[in-house]
Amino acid sequence: MSGPLAETPVRPNVFVWTLGGETMLSSYGTNCVGVIGGAAVLLVDPLIAPAHARLVEQALRRHTSAPVRLVALTHHHTDHTLGGAWFAGQGATIIGHRACREGMAAEHPALLDARRRAAETAELFADAVPVLPDVTFDEGLTLYVGDVEVEVWHAGWDHTPGDAFLFLPAERVAICGDLVFSGYHCNYEHASAGGVREGLRALRALDADIFIPGHGRVGGPEILDAQEQYNAAVASVVREVAAAGLDAEALA
């Protein structure tokens, strides 16, 4: 595991935790978000393994003794999901889009098996188990974390088929998942070219002051601008390479 867990206070009841870095051993720098609502806590994207989730729990306990009742997943990629097993074992309800659940069911068993067989990652994933969402949705739903209202939305196939982003109206905070990377290269493995644009439009429509990306620093609307420019630059390169008849190696 690389480095300590860093904490960013966003609001008095909203915190971001990350291990930073760009490797699997640090969850590729994924952001886990905690929303504290009186007698309950919502966690969003509890990192890549139970070992990381335990670090999140230790950090959370510096702010509240309230139990983690809800865990929301913004999409199926393992760096955002596999830590959920730790909190599910304590009784938390896991929530994700229907396609997120389907992606986890299809991909996670084989990925976990491969990581347990690899010397570098075997220890980190020794106690990791795939735990699928208990609650799924197609378009969206509203959660109440104590007295905190949290809207969960699906803007379509964006970064993955099962993306979700969250909005806290009273706090004016948007939790973007991997619709936004801030200072990190975007992973387009399961992305829709048109969908990434629609996802940013949906985020811009929110009455939010603060945007928490799936990876990287928290910011304002400027991080949406930067992501839009990044997506456009990548699309331009792809078009140029295709027009020139070059291969995938040239594109990379």
C-alpha positions as CSV (number, residue, x, y, z in Angstrom):
1,M,0.0,0.0,0.0
2,S,1.5,3.4,-0.9
3,G,1.3,6.3,1.4
4,P,-1.1,7.3,4.1
5,L,-4.8,8.1,3.6
6,A,-5.2,11.8,2.9
7,E,-8.3,13.6,4.0
8,T,-10.0,16.6,2.4
9,P,-12.9,18.3,4.4
10,V,-15.5,19.5,1.9
11,R,-18.3,20.5,4.2
12,P,-18.6,20.0,8.0
13,N,-20.4,16.7,7.2
14,V,-18.6,15.7,3.9
15,F,-15.1,14.3,3.7
16,V,-13.0,12.9,0.9
17,W,-10.3,10.2,1.5
18,T,-7.7,8.9,-0.9
19,L,-4.4,7.1,-1.0
20,G,-3.3,9.1,-4.1
21,G,-0.9,7.5,-6.5
22,E,-1.6,5.8,-9.7
23,T,-1.2,2.1,-9.0
24,M,-3.5,-0.7,-8.0
25,L,-1.9,-0.9,-4.5
26,S,-3.2,2.7,-3.8
27,S,-6.6,2.1,-5.5
28,Y,-5.4,4.2,-8.5
29,G,-6.0,7.3,-6.4
30,T,-9.7,6.8,-6.2
31,N,-11.7,9.2,-4.0
32,C,-13.9,7.7,-1.3
33,V,-16.5,10.2,0.0
34,G,-18.1,10.2,3.4
35,V,-21.5,11.9,4.1
36,I,-22.3,12.1,7.8
37,G,-26.0,12.5,8.6
38,G,-26.5,12.5,12.4
39,A,-27.0,8.9,13.3
40,A,-25.9,7.4,10.0
41,V,-23.2,7.6,7.4
42,L,-23.2,7.2,3.6
43,L,-19.9,6.2,1.9
44,V,-19.4,6.6,-1.8
45,D,-16.9,4.4,-3.6
46,P,-15.1,2.6,-0.7
47,L,-11.8,1.9,-2.6
48,I,-10.4,-1.3,-4.0
49,A,-10.0,-3.7,-1.1
50,P,-11.2,-4.3,2.5
51,A,-7.7,-3.2,3.7
52,H,-8.3,0.2,2.2
53,A,-11.9,0.3,3.5
54,R,-10.6,-0.3,7.0
55,L,-8.4,2.8,6.7
56,V,-11.5,4.8,5.6
57,E,-13.3,3.6,8.7
58,Q,-10.5,4.6,10.9
59,A,-10.5,8.1,9.4
60,L,-14.3,8.3,9.7
61,R,-14.2,7.5,13.4
62,R,-12.3,10.7,14.0
63,H,-15.5,12.6,13.1
64,T,-18.4,10.3,14.2
65,S,-19.3,7.1,15.9
66,A,-22.4,6.7,13.6
67,P,-22.5,3.5,11.7
68,V,-22.1,3.2,7.9
69,R,-25.7,2.4,6.9
70,L,-25.4,3.0,3.1
71,V,-22.6,2.5,0.5
72,A,-23.2,3.9,-3.0
73,L,-21.1,2.8,-5.9
74,T,-20.7,5.2,-8.9
75,H,-19.8,2.3,-11.3
76,H,-18.5,-1.2,-11.4
77,H,-14.7,-0.8,-11.6
78,T,-13.0,-2.5,-8.8
79,D,-11.1,0.5,-7.5
80,H,-14.5,2.0,-6.5
81,T,-16.3,-1.1,-5.3
82,L,-14.4,-4.0,-3.7
83,G,-13.9,-2.2,-0.3
84,G,-17.7,-2.3,0.0
85,A,-17.5,-5.9,1.3
86,W,-16.0,-4.6,4.6
87,F,-19.0,-2.4,5.3
88,A,-21.6,-4.9,3.9
89,G,-20.2,-7.3,6.6
90,Q,-21.2,-4.7,9.2
91,G,-24.8,-4.5,7.8
92,A,-24.5,-1.6,5.3
93,T,-26.8,-1.6,2.3
94,I,-24.9,-1.4,-1.0
95,I,-26.6,0.7,-3.8
96,G,-25.7,0.8,-7.5
97,H,-27.1,1.1,-10.9
98,R,-28.5,-2.1,-12.4
99,A,-25.7,-2.2,-15.0
100,C,-23.1,-1.6,-12.3
101,R,-24.4,-4.7,-10.5
102,E,-24.3,-6.7,-13.8
103,G,-20.7,-5.5,-14.5
104,M,-19.6,-6.5,-11.1
105,A,-21.1,-9.9,-11.4
106,A,-19.6,-10.5,-14.8
107,E,-16.0,-9.2,-14.1
108,H,-15.1,-9.3,-10.5
109,P,-14.7,-13.0,-9.8
110,A,-12.1,-13.5,-12.5
111,L,-10.3,-10.3,-11.6
112,L,-10.0,-11.2,-8.0
113,D,-8.7,-14.7,-8.8
114,A,-6.0,-13.2,-11.0
115,R,-5.0,-10.7,-8.4
116,R,-4.8,-13.3,-5.7
117,R,-2.4,-15.3,-7.9
118,A,-0.1,-12.4,-8.5
119,A,2.6,-11.9,-5.9
120,E,2.4,-8.1,-5.9
121,T,-1.3,-8.0,-5.2
122,A,-2.0,-11.3,-3.4
123,E,-1.9,-9.8,0.2
124,L,-4.1,-6.8,-0.6
125,F,-6.8,-9.0,-2.1
126,A,-6.5,-12.0,0.3
127,D,-9.8,-11.1,2.1
128,A,-11.6,-9.4,-0.8
129,V,-14.9,-10.9,-1.9
130,P,-17.3,-9.7,-4.5
131,V,-20.4,-8.2,-2.9
132,L,-23.1,-7.0,-5.3
133,P,-25.4,-4.1,-4.7
134,D,-28.5,-5.0,-2.6
135,V,-30.5,-2.1,-4.1
136,T,-30.4,-1.1,-7.8
137,F,-32.0,1.6,-9.9
138,D,-32.4,2.5,-13.5
139,E,-32.8,6.3,-13.6
140,G,-32.2,7.5,-10.0
141,L,-33.4,7.6,-6.4
142,T,-33.2,9.8,-3.3
143,L,-31.5,8.7,-0.1
144,Y,-31.9,10.2,3.3
145,V,-28.8,9.9,5.5
146,G,-30.2,11.0,8.8
147,D,-31.2,14.6,8.0
148,V,-29.1,14.8,4.8
149,E,-30.9,14.5,1.5
150,V,-28.8,12.8,-1.3
151,E,-30.0,12.5,-4.9
152,V,-28.5,9.7,-7.0
153,W,-28.7,10.0,-10.7
154,H,-27.9,8.0,-13.8
155,A,-27.2,10.2,-16.9
156,G,-26.8,7.2,-19.3
157,W,-23.8,5.3,-20.5
158,D,-20.9,7.6,-19.8
159,H,-17.7,6.3,-18.3
160,T,-19.4,2.9,-18.0
161,P,-22.9,1.6,-18.8
162,G,-23.8,1.8,-15.1
163,D,-22.6,5.3,-14.0
164,A,-24.1,7.2,-11.1
165,F,-23.4,10.6,-9.7
166,L,-24.7,12.0,-6.4
167,F,-25.9,15.5,-5.5
168,L,-26.4,16.9,-2.0
169,P,-28.7,19.9,-2.5
170,A,-28.4,21.5,0.9
171,E,-24.6,21.3,0.8
172,R,-24.4,22.1,-3.0
173,V,-21.9,19.3,-3.5
174,A,-21.8,16.9,-6.5
175,I,-20.0,13.6,-6.2
176,C,-19.1,12.8,-9.8
177,G,-17.5,9.4,-9.8
178,D,-15.5,8.8,-12.9
179,L,-17.5,11.2,-15.0
180,V,-14.7,13.5,-13.9
181,F,-10.9,12.9,-13.4
182,S,-9.0,15.9,-12.0
183,G,-5.2,15.7,-12.7
184,Y,-5.5,12.1,-13.7
185,H,-5.7,10.5,-17.1
186,C,-9.2,9.2,-17.9
187,N,-9.9,5.5,-18.4
188,Y,-12.0,5.0,-21.5
189,E,-12.1,1.2,-21.3
190,H,-15.9,1.0,-21.0
191,A,-16.8,4.6,-22.0
192,S,-19.3,5.9,-24.6
193,A,-17.9,8.7,-26.7
194,G,-21.2,10.6,-26.7
195,G,-22.0,9.7,-23.2
196,V,-19.0,11.4,-21.6
197,R,-20.3,14.7,-23.0
198,E,-23.8,14.0,-21.7
199,G,-22.5,13.2,-18.3
200,L,-20.7,16.5,-18.0
201,R,-23.9,18.3,-19.2
202,A,-25.9,16.6,-16.4
203,L,-23.3,17.7,-13.8
204,R,-23.4,21.3,-15.1
205,A,-27.2,21.3,-14.6
206,L,-26.8,20.8,-10.9
207,D,-26.9,23.7,-8.5
208,A,-23.5,22.7,-7.1
209,D,-20.5,24.8,-6.0
210,I,-18.2,21.9,-5.3
211,F,-17.5,18.9,-7.5
212,I,-15.7,15.8,-6.2
213,P,-14.1,13.8,-9.0
214,G,-13.6,10.1,-9.0
215,H,-9.8,10.7,-9.0
216,G,-7.9,13.8,-8.1
217,R,-8.5,17.2,-6.4
218,V,-11.8,18.6,-5.4
219,G,-12.8,21.8,-7.3
220,G,-15.5,24.0,-8.8
221,P,-16.9,24.1,-12.3
222,E,-13.4,24.5,-13.7
223,I,-12.7,20.8,-13.2
224,L,-15.7,20.1,-15.5
225,D,-14.2,22.5,-18.1
226,A,-10.8,20.7,-17.9
227,Q,-12.5,17.3,-18.3
228,E,-14.4,18.6,-21.3
229,Q,-11.2,19.8,-22.9
230,Y,-9.5,16.5,-22.2
231,N,-12.3,14.5,-23.8
232,A,-12.2,16.8,-26.8
233,A,-8.5,16.4,-27.2
234,V,-8.6,12.6,-27.0
235,A,-11.5,12.5,-29.5
236,S,-9.4,14.7,-31.9
237,V,-6.4,12.4,-31.7
238,V,-8.6,9.4,-32.4
239,R,-10.1,11.0,-35.5
240,E,-6.7,12.0,-36.8
241,V,-5.3,8.5,-36.3
242,A,-8.3,6.9,-37.9
243,A,-8.1,9.2,-40.9
244,A,-4.5,8.4,-41.4
245,G,-5.2,4.7,-41.3
246,L,-2.8,4.1,-38.4
247,D,-3.0,1.2,-35.9
248,A,-3.8,1.1,-32.2
249,E,-0.1,1.3,-31.2
250,A,0.2,4.7,-33.0
251,L,-3.0,5.9,-31.3
252,A,-1.6,5.0,-27.9
